[in-house]
Amino acid sequence: MIRSQGKMPRALGACSLIALGAAWPLARAADAVPPQFAGANVAQGQKFYDELKCAACHAERMMGSGSAMYLRSDRKVHNPAQLIAFTQSCVSQLNHELFPEEVRDIAAYLDQTYYKFK
C-alpha cells in the first residue's frame, strides 16, 4: 500500500483538490498549467500510476491498450476538475489509500502525458 508523510487519509471530494496549489515543477509555461495541478509532483504521480498498475487495469477495459482510455474520441474527461474526480474515483473503487495530494499528482501526470489541459 502506498503511504507517504505519515498522515492518515481523509475523505476527499473533487472540490478539495481544486483548492490545492503552489509551484508547478514542469517544463510547461506557468500560464499554461491548470491551477488545479499547481504544486503537483508529476514524477511522484507517475510512480503511483506505475505502482498501482493503472495502465494494466485500463488495458483490461480497453482491449489491450492502457493509453486508449485517455486518447479515445468519446473520453469522459474534458477539464482538470473532471480528471481529478475520475482519478479519485478509480483510487476509491480499487480501495487504494491515497492522500488528496497523491491523487492530484497522478492526475497531473495524466494531464502532462495525455490531456494537456490549459
GISUL-V597806 format. One record per residue. N is the residue number from 1. RES is the residue in one small letter. D_LAST is the distance of its C-alpha to the last C-alpha in whole Angstrom. Layout:
n=(N/N)
res=(RES/RES)
d_last=(D_LAST/D_LAST)
This chain:
n=(1/2/3/4/5/6/7/8/9/10/11/12/13/14/15/16/17/18/19/20/21/22/23/24/25/26/27/28/29/30/31/32/33/34/35/36/37/38/39/40/41/42/43/44/45/46/47/48/49/50/51/52/53/54/55/56/57/58/59/60/61/62/63/64/65/66/67/68/69/70/71/72/73/74/75/76/77/78/79/80/81/82/83/84/85/86/87/88/89/90/91/92/93/94/95/96/97/98/99/100/101/102/103/104/105/106/107/108/109/110/111/112/113/114/115/116/117/118)
res=(m/i/r/s/q/g/k/m/p/r/a/l/g/a/c/s/l/i/a/l/g/a/a/w/p/l/a/r/a/a/d/a/v/p/p/q/f/a/g/a/n/v/a/q/g/q/k/f/y/d/e/l/k/c/a/a/c/h/a/e/r/m/m/g/s/g/s/a/m/y/l/r/s/d/r/k/v/h/n/p/a/q/l/i/a/f/t/q/s/c/v/s/q/l/n/h/e/l/f/p/e/e/v/r/d/i/a/a/y/l/d/q/t/y/y/k/f/k)
d_last=(32/29/30/29/30/33/31/32/29/29/28/24/22/18/18/20/17/15/17/17/15/16/15/13/15/13/14/10/10/10/8/5/6/5/9/10/10/12/15/15/17/16/19/21/19/20/23/23/22/25/27/27/27/24/24/28/27/25/27/30/28/26/30/29/26/24/20/21/20/16/17/19/19/20/17/17/14/11/9/9/12/14/13/15/17/18/18/21/22/23/24/26/28/29/30/29/29/25/24/21/20/21/19/16/17/17/14/12/14/13/10/10/13/12/9/6/4/0)
